[in-house]
């Protein structure tokens, strides 16, 4: 009987710790004040977030200048306050820009 009660108490205590952990891990706000745009002269795109905690990544939709192909390019993940750049490459032009964030 004592082993059953002790086992139940350990299980309940472990469950309480697990349910508290996800809330504490994300106490800081998500990135906010995020903007993106074209680099001049449309060689790629940029993205930056002004506040919060986390990362931002620029995304560029690129077309070949002669119209023969298209691709999507992703910039590196950058901490809030830093600028991520997605470069299309030689003979390519940026025709679309956006960004993504993560905590």
C-alpha positions as CSV (number, residue, x, y, z in Angstrom):
1,X,0.0,0.0,0.0
2,X,2.8,2.4,0.9
3,X,4.6,1.8,-2.5
4,X,1.3,2.5,-4.4
5,X,0.7,5.8,-2.6
6,X,4.4,6.8,-3.0
7,X,4.3,5.9,-6.7
8,X,1.1,8.0,-7.2
9,X,2.7,11.0,-5.5
10,X,5.8,10.8,-7.6
11,X,3.7,10.6,-10.8
12,X,1.6,13.6,-9.7
13,X,4.7,15.6,-8.8
14,X,6.4,14.8,-12.1
15,X,3.3,15.9,-14.0
16,X,3.2,19.2,-12.2
17,X,6.8,19.9,-13.2
18,X,6.2,19.0,-16.9
19,X,3.1,21.2,-17.1
20,X,4.9,24.3,-15.6
21,X,8.0,24.0,-17.8
22,X,6.5,25.1,-21.2
23,X,5.0,28.3,-19.7
24,X,8.2,29.3,-18.1
25,X,10.3,28.6,-21.2
26,X,8.4,31.2,-23.3
27,X,8.0,34.0,-20.7
28,X,9.5,36.6,-23.1
29,X,7.4,38.1,-25.9
30,X,7.6,36.9,-29.5
31,X,9.5,39.1,-32.0
32,X,7.5,42.2,-33.0
33,X,7.8,45.3,-35.0
34,X,9.1,43.2,-37.9
35,X,9.5,44.7,-41.4
36,X,10.9,43.4,-44.7
37,X,11.7,44.9,-48.1
38,X,13.8,44.9,-51.2
39,X,17.5,45.7,-51.2
40,X,18.4,48.2,-53.9
41,X,18.6,47.4,-56.8
42,X,16.5,44.3,-56.1
43,X,19.4,42.0,-55.6
44,X,17.7,40.5,-52.6
45,X,15.6,41.2,-49.6
46,X,16.0,42.2,-45.9
47,X,14.1,41.6,-42.7
48,X,14.4,43.0,-39.2
49,X,12.4,42.9,-36.0
50,X,12.5,45.8,-33.5
51,X,11.6,44.1,-30.2
52,X,10.8,40.9,-28.4
53,X,12.9,37.8,-28.1
54,X,13.7,35.5,-30.9
55,X,14.9,35.4,-34.5
56,X,13.9,36.7,-37.9
57,X,14.8,35.4,-41.4
58,X,14.4,37.2,-44.7
59,X,12.8,35.3,-47.6
60,X,13.2,36.3,-51.3
61,X,11.3,35.1,-54.3
62,X,13.7,35.5,-57.2
63,X,13.4,35.3,-61.0
64,X,16.2,35.0,-63.5
65,X,16.6,38.2,-65.5
66,X,16.0,36.4,-68.8
67,X,12.8,34.8,-67.4
68,X,14.0,31.3,-67.6
69,X,13.7,30.3,-63.9
70,X,12.6,31.1,-60.4
71,X,13.7,30.2,-56.9
72,X,13.1,31.0,-53.3
73,X,16.1,32.1,-51.2
74,X,16.3,32.2,-47.4
75,X,18.5,34.5,-45.4
76,X,20.2,33.4,-42.1
77,X,18.3,33.5,-38.8
78,X,19.2,36.7,-37.0
79,X,18.5,37.8,-33.4
80,X,15.9,40.6,-32.9
81,X,17.6,43.9,-33.7
82,X,19.8,42.4,-36.4
83,X,19.1,42.3,-40.1
84,X,18.7,39.1,-42.1
85,X,19.4,39.3,-45.9
86,X,18.4,36.9,-48.6
87,X,20.5,37.4,-51.7
88,X,19.2,36.2,-55.1
89,X,22.6,36.0,-56.8
90,X,24.0,37.1,-60.1
91,X,21.6,37.4,-63.0
92,X,18.6,37.1,-60.7
93,X,16.1,39.8,-59.5
94,X,14.0,39.8,-56.3
95,X,10.3,39.9,-57.2
96,X,8.8,39.1,-53.8
97,X,9.8,39.6,-50.2
98,X,8.6,38.4,-46.8
99,X,10.0,37.1,-43.5
100,X,9.4,34.4,-40.8
101,X,10.1,34.5,-37.1
102,X,10.8,32.0,-34.4
103,X,11.1,32.1,-30.6
